[in-house]
């Protein structure tokens, strides 16, 4: 007894071939010539006996699957069971490719099976052939299908219709439910069905503790079956006599609702469960016209589109959240009686599916997270690039292959940094500029655009910090002017200068080095924090205007860093600080991931506490103000500079509020 299998290299096909090899006979598998290497690798992986599994070169899109007269003659009269599995099982594929593969491909397979005199044509259809039928769909139903507007549903229905009209050969039809990975190994070949929601569950796990109750959707009943059940059932039913002309629903007789399925996977992935679930039918009372109008509003469409992109969920999947169809499977149950083949409980193997997805299919695994992948060949401008955070950042991007442009006031130190990076193999350019001078900012922008054409990434790092209480600043209004001039106006001038070419090219990334002080509202830093807060506010406003034009903004609320800028405050020598390299790690993260904000947990907590309990936070800040007096430098007492040593209480408090400027 011999078999012929189309789609043998597909997910269902590879396991079906493994089952058929447990029986006697040769298994002929249709393989495209240009897919021979893929077939060889799969055959080796699956351990197929090369003497019993014979590849037959052909093409599903060609007449009689592209087999030659000689091939047809060789196979004629040998094949008892012809299994047709080749199809596009993808909701996101375009309509034309689905019709060619699913409908035209099925016709070509039928013609081939008839030409070689196959004993029985076994067609792998899908529950999708029922469309969106509202109610129970029996195995003997077909023309009753409804809601076939979707290309996938339509082509699965039409391809099955071709088999039902076939008069030349006997046939059997199998309609599997939503096929997931192997219940024993978790193996799956692609993201499909419930896997589309795994990224959402993973993000929920990262953001919330597992015990946190979440809000979700109850949805309709979704029929999930593992691949091993499907192939075991097909193999068993195909070899039972007197079942020709029948259709079999390979489904779970007790399907779970969408919310229950997602919660099962949430438990498997240690994510918080959607305890509070809204039944989607609650919204049925809203007229469809109103729902459509609301969904068509530009902000709603953009917000939904953003969420779907972030969570890697195709829009076409949403219609199945309220899936209305149940499937009767009495024919299948009778055929499988006594075989021991049954659908395992999802809870028993969901952890295997999650584990396999997280190890092999998680889209995050395939994102290029290297700095080189983000900056190689791109123009990266780093201000304050001759020392501290700027120098460490510039060294990293230069090493990663960026066209690195460093800017600073001091020529000697700047050119020294440039030459050292060039010796290390970097493509580095250095320009002197006083970024507190708007005319010099304009000159710098003009020079860089003239010599490099555009800027891909701008790191606004250059800044000035002043630690001085307001009482000591009555006659030092210029402190506020000069910090604002450099920290805000200088950065803004560069952004406005480089922005036109970024918008024209529809890509660009602005990274602003802000301060944890903006989140913590650090006393004695009113001039510095106000200037950084202004830049933060500008970035938030600009994001709303420019994100749709391909421009990204990242604000880094940097904690205290050990740089020359903090040297005048001797107390900082005894408190926890970041090194410039550690600070550069945060900038690199910003370049790679492009988040809107990067901040420490303490910084975020400080802002949150200030928002929900401002009086309590005021007490903390007032205590810190009294505990950390003005430095000798702030008082202008040069004699006391060497004696400005911190107390044990100051060190302990600074260690508790790690990274905050005091």
C-alpha positions as CSV (number, residue, x, y, z in Angstrom):
1,X,0.0,0.0,0.0
2,X,1.4,3.4,-1.0
3,X,0.5,7.0,-0.1
4,X,0.8,10.4,-1.8
5,X,1.0,13.5,0.4
6,X,0.9,17.2,-0.6
7,X,2.1,19.7,1.9
8,X,4.3,17.0,3.6
9,X,6.8,19.7,4.6
10,X,4.1,21.7,6.3
11,X,3.2,21.5,10.0
12,X,0.4,18.9,9.7
13,X,2.1,17.1,6.8
14,X,5.4,16.3,8.6
15,X,3.6,14.7,11.5
16,X,1.2,12.8,9.2
17,X,4.1,11.3,7.2
18,X,5.6,10.2,10.5
19,X,2.3,8.4,11.3
20,X,2.1,6.8,7.9
21,X,5.6,5.4,8.2
22,X,4.4,3.3,11.1
23,X,2.3,1.4,8.6
24,X,3.6,-0.6,5.6
25,X,4.1,1.0,2.2
26,X,5.9,3.9,0.4
27,X,5.0,7.5,1.0
28,X,5.3,9.7,-2.0
29,X,5.6,13.4,-1.1
30,X,5.1,16.4,-3.5
31,X,8.2,18.7,-3.3
32,X,9.0,21.7,-5.4
33,X,12.5,21.5,-7.0
34,X,13.7,24.7,-5.4
35,X,12.5,23.3,-2.0
36,X,14.6,20.2,-2.2
37,X,17.2,21.4,0.4
38,X,14.4,22.4,2.8
39,X,12.9,18.9,2.3
40,X,16.2,17.2,2.9
41,X,16.7,19.1,6.2
42,X,13.2,18.3,7.4
43,X,13.5,14.6,6.4
44,X,16.7,14.4,8.4
45,X,15.2,16.2,11.4
46,X,12.1,14.0,11.4
47,X,14.1,10.8,10.9
48,X,12.3,9.7,7.7
49,X,13.5,6.5,6.1
50,X,14.8,7.7,2.6
51,X,13.9,4.3,1.1
52,X,10.3,4.7,2.1
53,X,9.7,8.5,1.7
54,X,10.1,9.4,-1.9
55,X,10.1,13.0,-3.0
56,X,8.2,13.7,-6.2
57,X,9.1,17.1,-7.9
58,X,6.1,19.2,-8.8
59,X,4.2,22.4,-8.2
60,X,0.7,22.7,-6.6
61,X,-0.1,25.7,-8.8
62,X,0.4,23.8,-12.1
63,X,-2.0,21.5,-13.8
64,X,-1.9,18.0,-12.2
65,X,0.5,19.5,-9.7
66,X,3.2,19.9,-12.5
67,X,3.9,16.1,-12.8
68,X,5.3,14.9,-16.1
69,X,3.8,12.1,-18.1
70,X,6.6,9.8,-16.9
71,X,5.9,10.6,-13.3
72,X,2.2,10.0,-13.8
73,X,2.9,6.6,-15.4
74,X,5.2,5.6,-12.5
75,X,2.6,6.5,-9.9
76,X,-0.4,5.1,-11.8
77,X,-2.3,2.4,-9.8
78,X,0.1,2.5,-6.9
79,X,-1.5,5.1,-4.6
80,X,-4.3,3.9,-2.4
81,X,-4.5,7.0,-0.2
82,X,-4.0,10.5,-1.5
83,X,-3.7,13.1,1.3
84,X,-4.1,16.7,0.3
85,X,-2.7,19.0,3.0
86,X,-1.0,21.7,0.9
87,X,-2.7,25.1,1.5
88,X,-2.2,28.5,3.0
89,X,-3.3,28.4,6.6
90,X,-2.8,32.2,7.2
91,X,-5.5,34.8,7.9
92,X,-3.1,37.6,6.9
93,X,-2.3,36.3,3.4
94,X,-3.7,38.2,0.5
95,X,-6.8,37.0,-1.3
96,X,-5.1,36.2,-4.6
97,X,-2.4,34.0,-3.2
98,X,-5.0,32.2,-1.0
99,X,-7.2,31.4,-4.0
100,X,-4.3,30.1,-6.0
101,X,-3.1,27.8,-3.2
102,X,-6.3,26.8,-1.6
103,X,-8.8,26.6,-4.5
104,X,-6.7,26.2,-7.7
105,X,-4.3,23.9,-5.7
106,X,-7.1,21.6,-4.6
107,X,-8.4,21.3,-8.2
108,X,-4.9,20.4,-9.4
109,X,-4.5,17.8,-6.6
110,X,-7.9,16.3,-7.5
111,X,-6.9,16.1,-11.2
112,X,-3.6,14.4,-10.2
113,X,-5.3,11.9,-7.9
114,X,-7.7,11.0,-10.7
115,X,-4.9,10.7,-13.3
116,X,-3.0,8.2,-11.2
117,X,-6.1,6.3,-10.1
118,X,-5.8,7.0,-6.4
119,X,-8.0,4.9,-4.2
120,X,-9.3,7.7,-2.0
121,X,-8.7,11.5,-1.8
122,X,-8.3,12.7,1.8
123,X,-8.9,16.4,1.9
124,X,-7.7,18.5,4.8
125,X,-10.3,21.3,5.0
126,X,-10.9,23.4,8.1
127,X,-13.7,24.5,10.4
128,X,-13.2,27.8,8.5
129,X,-15.3,26.2,5.7
130,X,-18.4,27.0,7.9
131,X,-17.6,30.7,7.8
132,X,-19.2,32.5,10.7
133,X,-22.3,30.4,11.0
134,X,-24.4,31.4,14.0
135,X,-25.1,28.2,15.8
136,X,-24.2,24.5,15.6
137,X,-22.6,23.4,12.4
138,X,-23.0,19.6,11.7
139,X,-20.5,17.5,9.8
140,X,-23.1,16.9,7.0
141,X,-23.6,20.7,6.6
142,X,-21.8,22.7,3.9
143,X,-24.0,25.1,1.8
144,X,-25.4,26.5,5.1
145,X,-22.1,28.3,5.7
146,X,-22.4,32.1,6.4
147,X,-20.1,35.1,6.7
148,X,-17.6,34.1,4.0
149,X,-16.4,37.6,3.2
150,X,-12.9,36.9,4.6
151,X,-10.6,35.4,1.9
152,X,-9.4,32.7,4.2
153,X,-12.9,31.5,5.0
154,X,-14.1,31.8,1.4
155,X,-11.2,29.8,-0.1
156,X,-11.4,27.0,2.5
157,X,-15.1,26.8,1.8
158,X,-14.7,26.8,-2.0
159,X,-11.8,24.3,-2.0
160,X,-13.9,21.9,0.0
161,X,-16.8,22.4,-2.4
162,X,-14.6,21.2,-5.3
163,X,-14.0,17.9,-3.4
164,X,-17.7,17.4,-2.7
165,X,-18.5,17.7,-6.4
166,X,-15.8,15.2,-7.4
167,X,-17.1,12.2,-9.2
168,X,-14.0,10.5,-10.5
169,X,-12.6,9.2,-7.2
170,X,-13.8,8.6,-3.7
171,X,-13.1,11.2,-1.0
172,X,-13.1,12.0,2.7
173,X,-13.0,15.4,4.2
174,X,-11.4,16.4,7.6
175,X,-12.2,19.8,9.2
176,X,-9.6,20.4,12.0
177,X,-10.2,23.1,14.6
178,X,-7.6,25.8,15.3
179,X,-4.4,23.7,15.2
180,X,-1.8,24.5,17.8
181,X,1.5,22.9,18.7
182,X,2.2,19.3,19.7
183,X,0.7,18.4,23.1
184,X,3.8,16.4,24.0
185,X,6.6,18.6,22.8
186,X,4.9,22.0,22.3
187,X,6.4,22.2,18.8
188,X,4.8,24.7,16.4
189,X,6.1,26.1,13.1
190,X,4.6,29.6,13.1
191,X,2.5,32.1,15.1
192,X,-1.2,31.6,14.5
193,X,-4.5,31.4,16.3
194,X,-4.1,32.0,20.1
195,X,-0.3,32.5,19.6
196,X,-1.1,36.0,18.3
197,X,-2.0,37.0,21.9
198,X,1.1,35.6,23.5
199,X,3.1,38.9,23.0
200,X,0.2,40.7,24.9
201,X,0.3,38.2,27.7
202,X,4.1,38.5,27.9
203,X,3.9,42.3,28.2
204,X,1.3,42.0,30.9
205,X,3.6,39.7,32.8
206,X,6.4,42.2,32.5
207,X,4.3,45.1,33.7
208,X,2.1,43.5,36.4
209,X,2.5,40.8,39.1
210,X,0.7,37.5,38.4
211,X,-1.8,38.1,41.2
212,X,-3.0,41.4,39.7
213,X,-6.6,40.9,38.3
214,X,-6.9,42.3,34.8
215,X,-9.8,43.3,32.6
216,X,-10.4,41.2,29.5
217,X,-12.9,40.0,26.9
218,X,-15.0,36.9,27.4
219,X,-15.6,36.3,23.7
220,X,-17.1,33.3,21.8
221,X,-16.0,29.7,22.0
222,X,-12.8,29.0,20.2
223,X,-11.9,25.5,19.1
224,X,-8.3,24.6,19.9
225,X,-6.8,21.2,19.0
226,X,-3.1,20.0,19.1
227,X,-1.5,18.9,15.9
228,X,-0.9,15.3,17.2
229,X,-4.6,14.8,17.8
230,X,-5.4,16.0,14.3
231,X,-2.9,13.7,12.5
232,X,-3.7,10.7,14.7
233,X,-7.4,11.1,14.0
234,X,-6.8,11.6,10.3
235,X,-4.6,8.5,10.1
236,X,-7.0,6.4,12.0
237,X,-10.2,7.5,10.1
238,X,-8.5,7.2,6.7
239,X,-7.8,3.5,7.2
240,X,-11.3,2.6,8.4
241,X,-13.6,1.1,5.8
242,X,-17.0,2.4,4.6
243,X,-16.5,6.0,5.5
244,X,-16.0,7.4,1.9
245,X,-18.1,10.6,1.2
246,X,-18.1,11.6,4.8
247,X,-16.9,14.7,6.6
248,X,-15.2,14.7,10.0
249,X,-14.9,17.5,12.5
250,X,-11.6,17.1,14.3
251,X,-12.5,19.4,17.1
252,X,-12.8,19.8,20.8
253,X,-16.4,18.7,21.8
254,X,-16.2,21.1,24.8
255,X,-14.5,24.3,23.4
256,X,-13.5,27.1,25.8
257,X,-14.4,30.7,25.5
258,X,-11.7,33.1,24.3
259,X,-11.2,34.5,27.8
260,X,-10.8,31.1,29.3
261,X,-8.2,30.1,26.6
262,X,-6.2,33.3,27.2
263,X,-6.3,32.8,30.9
264,X,-5.1,29.2,30.5
265,X,-2.1,30.5,28.6
266,X,-1.7,33.4,31.1
267,X,-1.3,30.8,33.8
268,X,1.2,28.8,31.7
269,X,3.2,32.0,31.1
270,X,2.9,33.3,34.7
271,X,1.1,36.4,33.5
272,X,-1.8,38.0,35.4
273,X,-5.2,36.5,34.5
274,X,-8.1,38.5,33.0
275,X,-10.3,37.9,36.0
276,X,-12.8,40.6,35.1
277,X,-14.0,39.7,31.6
278,X,-16.5,41.6,29.6
279,X,-18.8,39.6,27.4
280,X,-18.5,41.1,23.9
281,X,-22.2,40.5,23.4
282,X,-22.8,43.4,25.9
283,X,-22.0,45.7,23.0
284,X,-24.5,44.2,20.7
285,X,-27.2,46.8,21.7
286,X,-25.0,49.6,20.2
287,X,-26.2,50.0,16.5
288,X,-23.5,48.7,14.1
289,X,-23.6,52.1,12.3
290,X,-22.5,53.8,15.5
291,X,-19.8,51.2,16.3
292,X,-18.5,51.6,12.8
293,X,-18.5,55.4,13.0
294,X,-16.6,55.4,16.3
295,X,-14.1,52.8,15.0
296,X,-13.5,55.0,11.9
297,X,-12.5,58.1,13.9
298,X,-8.8,58.9,13.1
299,X,-7.6,58.9,16.8
300,X,-9.4,55.6,17.5
301,X,-8.1,53.9,14.3
302,X,-4.5,55.1,15.1
303,X,-4.7,54.0,18.7
304,X,-6.1,50.5,17.8
305,X,-3.5,50.2,15.0
306,X,-0.7,51.1,17.4
307,X,-1.8,48.5,19.9
308,X,-2.2,45.8,17.3
309,X,1.3,46.6,15.9
310,X,2.9,46.6,19.4
311,X,1.3,43.3,20.3
312,X,1.8,41.7,16.9
313,X,-1.9,41.0,16.5
314,X,-3.3,41.0,12.9
315,X,-6.5,43.0,12.6
316,X,-8.2,40.1,10.8
317,X,-7.9,38.1,14.0
318,X,-10.3,40.4,15.9
319,X,-13.4,39.1,14.2
320,X,-12.8,35.7,15.7
321,X,-13.0,37.0,19.3
322,X,-16.8,36.7,19.0
323,X,-16.7,33.5,17.0
324,X,-20.3,32.3,16.8
325,X,-20.0,28.7,15.6
326,X,-20.1,25.4,17.5
327,X,-19.2,22.2,15.8
328,X,-21.0,18.8,16.2
329,X,-18.6,15.9,15.9
330,X,-20.7,12.8,16.2
331,X,-19.3,11.2,13.0
332,X,-15.8,11.7,14.3
333,X,-16.6,10.3,17.7
334,X,-18.1,7.1,16.1
335,X,-15.0,6.7,13.8
336,X,-12.6,7.1,16.7
337,X,-14.5,5.0,19.2
338,X,-12.2,2.5,20.9
339,X,-9.0,4.0,19.4
340,X,-8.1,6.0,22.5
341,X,-7.6,9.1,20.3
342,X,-9.2,12.2,22.0
343,X,-8.5,15.9,22.4
344,X,-6.4,16.5,25.5
345,X,-7.4,19.2,28.0
346,X,-5.7,22.5,27.0
347,X,-4.6,23.0,30.7
348,X,-2.5,19.8,30.5
349,X,-0.3,21.0,27.7
350,X,-0.6,24.8,27.5
351,X,2.7,25.2,29.4
352,X,4.5,23.2,26.7
353,X,3.1,25.5,24.0
354,X,4.1,28.6,25.9
355,X,7.6,27.2,26.6
356,X,8.1,26.4,22.9
357,X,6.8,29.8,21.8
358,X,9.0,31.6,24.3
359,X,12.1,29.7,23.2
360,X,11.6,29.5,19.4
361,X,8.8,31.8,18.1
362,X,8.6,34.9,20.3
363,X,9.0,37.8,17.8
364,X,11.3,39.5,20.3
365,X,13.9,36.8,19.7
366,X,14.3,37.9,16.1
367,X,14.7,41.7,16.7
368,X,18.2,42.9,16.1
369,X,19.0,44.2,19.5
370,X,22.6,45.0,18.7
371,X,23.7,48.6,18.6
372,X,25.5,47.9,15.3
373,X,22.2,46.9,13.7
374,X,20.7,50.3,14.7
375,X,23.5,52.7,13.9
376,X,25.9,51.2,11.3
377,X,26.3,53.7,8.5
378,X,24.0,56.2,10.2
379,X,24.9,59.8,11.2
380,X,24.8,60.1,15.0
381,X,25.4,63.5,16.6
382,X,26.5,63.6,20.2
383,X,26.8,66.9,22.0
384,X,29.1,67.2,25.0
385,X,31.1,64.4,23.2
386,X,34.5,65.1,24.6
387,X,34.0,63.8,28.1
388,X,31.7,62.0,30.5
389,X,28.4,60.5,29.2
390,X,28.9,62.0,25.7
391,X,32.3,60.6,25.2
392,X,31.3,57.1,26.4
393,X,28.2,57.2,24.2
394,X,30.3,58.4,21.2
395,X,32.8,55.6,21.7
396,X,30.1,53.0,21.7
397,X,28.3,54.2,18.5
398,X,31.6,54.7,16.7
399,X,32.7,51.2,17.6
400,X,29.3,50.0,16.2
401,X,30.0,51.6,12.8
402,X,28.1,54.9,13.0
403,X,29.3,58.0,11.3
404,X,29.9,59.7,14.7
405,X,29.8,63.5,15.0
406,X,31.0,64.8,18.4
407,X,30.4,68.4,19.5
408,X,32.0,70.3,22.4
409,X,33.4,73.8,23.3
410,X,36.9,72.8,24.2
411,X,38.9,72.2,21.0
412,X,41.9,70.4,22.5
413,X,39.9,67.8,24.5
414,X,37.4,67.3,21.6
415,X,40.0,66.7,19.0
416,X,41.9,64.3,21.3
417,X,38.7,62.3,21.8
418,X,38.2,62.3,18.0
419,X,41.7,61.1,17.2
420,X,41.5,58.3,19.8
421,X,38.3,57.0,18.4
422,X,39.7,57.2,14.8
423,X,42.7,55.1,15.9
424,X,40.3,52.5,17.1
425,X,38.8,52.3,13.6
426,X,35.8,54.7,14.1
427,X,34.5,57.1,11.5
428,X,34.5,60.2,13.7
429,X,34.1,63.9,13.0
430,X,34.5,66.7,15.6
431,X,33.1,70.2,15.6
432,X,33.6,72.9,18.2
433,X,30.5,75.0,19.1
434,X,29.1,77.0,22.0
435,X,25.6,75.6,22.2
436,X,24.5,78.4,24.5
437,X,25.0,80.7,21.5
438,X,22.1,80.4,19.1
439,X,24.1,81.7,16.2
440,X,26.8,79.1,16.8
441,X,24.1,76.4,17.0
442,X,22.8,77.5,13.6
443,X,26.4,77.5,12.2
444,X,26.9,73.9,13.6
445,X,23.6,72.7,12.0
446,X,24.5,74.2,8.7
447,X,28.0,72.7,8.7
448,X,26.8,69.2,9.7
449,X,24.0,69.1,7.1
450,X,26.4,70.4,4.4
451,X,29.1,67.8,5.1
452,X,26.9,64.8,6.0
453,X,23.6,65.5,4.3
454,X,21.3,64.6,7.3
455,X,21.3,63.4,10.9
456,X,19.7,60.1,11.9
457,X,20.2,60.3,15.6
458,X,20.7,63.4,17.7
459,X,21.9,62.9,21.3
460,X,21.4,66.2,23.3
461,X,23.8,65.5,26.1
462,X,25.6,68.8,26.6
463,X,24.3,70.5,29.7
464,X,25.0,72.7,32.7
465,X,24.1,71.9,36.3
466,X,23.9,74.3,39.2
467,X,23.4,73.2,42.8
468,X,22.4,76.3,44.8
469,X,19.4,77.1,47.0
470,X,17.0,79.8,46.0
471,X,18.0,81.9,49.0
472,X,21.6,82.1,47.6
473,X,20.3,82.9,44.2
474,X,18.6,86.2,44.7
475,X,21.4,88.1,43.1
476,X,22.3,85.3,40.6
477,X,19.4,85.4,38.2
478,X,21.9,84.7,35.5
479,X,22.1,81.1,36.9
480,X,18.6,80.5,35.6
481,X,19.3,82.2,32.3
482,X,22.5,80.3,31.5
483,X,21.1,76.9,32.4
484,X,18.0,77.6,30.3
485,X,20.1,78.9,27.5
486,X,22.2,75.7,27.2
487,X,19.9,73.0,28.6
488,X,16.8,74.1,26.8
489,X,17.3,76.7,24.1
490,X,20.6,75.1,22.8
491,X,19.0,71.7,22.5
492,X,15.8,73.1,21.0
493,X,17.9,75.0,18.4
494,X,19.6,71.8,17.3
495,X,16.3,69.9,17.2
496,X,14.6,72.6,15.1
497,X,17.7,72.8,12.8
498,X,17.9,69.1,12.0
499,X,14.1,68.4,12.1
500,X,13.2,69.5,8.5
501,X,15.5,66.9,6.9
502,X,14.3,64.2,9.3
503,X,10.7,64.9,8.4
504,X,11.6,65.0,4.7
505,X,13.2,61.6,5.1
506,X,10.4,60.4,7.4
507,X,12.9,59.1,9.9
508,X,14.9,60.5,12.8
509,X,15.5,60.0,16.5
510,X,16.0,62.6,19.1
511,X,17.5,61.5,22.5
512,X,17.4,64.1,25.2
513,X,19.6,63.5,28.3
514,X,17.3,64.8,31.1
515,X,17.6,64.3,34.8
516,X,16.1,62.2,37.6
517,X,15.7,65.6,39.3
518,X,12.7,66.3,36.9
519,X,10.9,63.3,38.4
520,X,12.1,63.8,42.0
521,X,11.8,67.6,42.0
522,X,15.2,67.8,43.8
523,X,15.6,70.9,46.0
524,X,18.6,73.2,45.4
525,X,18.4,72.3,41.7
526,X,15.6,74.7,40.7
527,X,17.5,76.3,37.8
528,X,18.8,73.0,36.4
529,X,15.6,71.0,36.9
530,X,13.4,73.7,35.4
531,X,15.6,73.8,32.2
532,X,15.5,70.0,31.9
533,X,11.7,69.9,32.6
534,X,11.2,72.4,29.8
535,X,13.0,70.1,27.3
536,X,11.0,67.1,28.6
537,X,7.7,69.0,28.1
538,X,8.8,70.1,24.6
539,X,9.5,66.4,23.7
540,X,6.1,65.2,24.9
541,X,4.4,67.9,22.8
542,X,6.6,67.2,19.8
543,X,5.8,63.4,20.0
544,X,2.2,64.0,19.3
545,X,3.0,66.1,16.3
546,X,5.8,64.1,14.8
547,X,5.4,60.4,15.6
548,X,3.2,60.0,12.6
549,X,6.0,61.4,10.4
550,X,8.6,58.8,11.5
551,X,10.3,60.9,14.2
552,X,11.0,59.4,17.6
553,X,11.7,61.2,20.9
554,X,13.4,59.5,23.9
555,X,13.8,61.3,27.2
556,X,16.4,59.7,29.6
557,X,15.9,60.9,33.2
558,X,19.5,60.2,34.1
559,X,20.4,59.5,37.7
560,X,23.5,61.1,39.3
561,X,26.5,60.3,37.1
562,X,30.2,60.6,38.1
563,X,31.3,63.4,35.7
564,X,33.3,66.6,35.9
565,X,30.0,68.5,36.2
566,X,29.4,67.2,39.7
567,X,33.0,67.6,40.9
568,X,32.4,71.0,42.7
569,X,30.0,69.2,45.2
570,X,32.5,67.2,47.2
571,X,29.7,65.2,49.0
572,X,29.0,63.4,45.7
573,X,32.3,61.6,46.1
574,X,30.8,59.6,49.0
575,X,27.3,58.8,47.5
576,X,26.2,56.2,44.9
577,X,26.7,57.4,41.4
578,X,26.7,55.9,37.9
579,X,29.9,55.7,35.9
580,X,29.9,57.4,32.4
581,X,29.9,53.9,30.9
582,X,26.8,52.8,32.9
583,X,25.1,56.0,31.8
584,X,26.1,55.3,28.2
585,X,24.3,51.9,28.6
586,X,21.1,53.8,29.1
587,X,21.7,55.9,26.0
588,X,22.4,52.7,24.0
589,X,19.2,51.2,25.2
590,X,17.4,54.4,24.0
591,X,18.9,54.0,20.6
592,X,18.0,50.4,20.2
593,X,14.6,50.3,21.7
594,X,13.4,53.9,21.0
595,X,11.2,54.2,24.1
596,X,9.5,57.5,24.9
597,X,11.2,57.5,28.3
598,X,14.0,55.8,30.2
599,X,14.0,56.2,34.0
600,X,15.0,54.4,37.1
601,X,12.3,52.8,39.3
602,X,13.1,55.3,42.0
603,X,12.6,58.2,39.7
604,X,9.2,56.9,38.5
605,X,8.2,56.1,42.1
606,X,9.2,59.6,43.1
607,X,7.0,61.2,40.4
608,X,4.1,58.8,41.3
609,X,4.3,59.6,45.0
610,X,4.5,63.3,44.3
611,X,1.3,63.0,42.2
612,X,-0.8,60.9,44.6
613,X,0.5,62.3,47.9
614,X,2.1,65.7,47.3
615,X,2.1,66.8,50.9
616,X,3.9,63.7,52.1
617,X,6.4,64.1,49.3
618,X,6.9,67.7,50.3
619,X,7.9,66.6,53.8
620,X,10.5,64.2,52.3
621,X,12.0,66.8,50.0
622,X,12.0,69.4,52.9
623,X,13.9,66.9,55.1
624,X,16.4,66.3,52.3
625,X,16.8,70.1,51.9
626,X,17.7,70.5,55.6
627,X,19.9,67.5,55.6
628,X,22.0,68.5,52.6
629,X,23.1,72.1,53.0
630,X,24.6,74.3,50.2
631,X,28.1,73.3,49.3
632,X,31.1,75.5,49.8
633,X,31.2,76.0,46.1
634,X,27.6,77.2,46.0
635,X,28.4,79.7,48.9
636,X,31.5,80.8,47.1
637,X,33.6,79.8,50.1
638,X,36.8,78.7,48.4
639,X,38.6,78.1,51.8
640,X,36.0,75.5,52.8
641,X,36.1,73.5,49.5
642,X,38.6,70.9,50.9
643,X,36.7,70.6,54.1
644,X,33.3,70.0,52.6
645,X,32.8,66.4,53.8
646,X,29.4,64.6,54.1
647,X,28.1,63.3,57.4
648,X,27.1,59.6,58.0
649,X,23.4,60.7,57.9
650,X,23.8,62.3,54.5
651,X,25.5,59.3,53.1
652,X,22.8,56.9,54.5
653,X,20.0,59.1,53.0
654,X,21.7,59.4,49.7
655,X,22.2,55.6,49.6
656,X,18.5,55.2,50.3
657,X,17.5,57.6,47.5
658,X,20.1,56.2,45.1
659,X,20.9,58.3,42.1
660,X,18.8,61.4,43.1
661,X,20.6,64.7,43.1
662,X,20.8,66.3,46.6
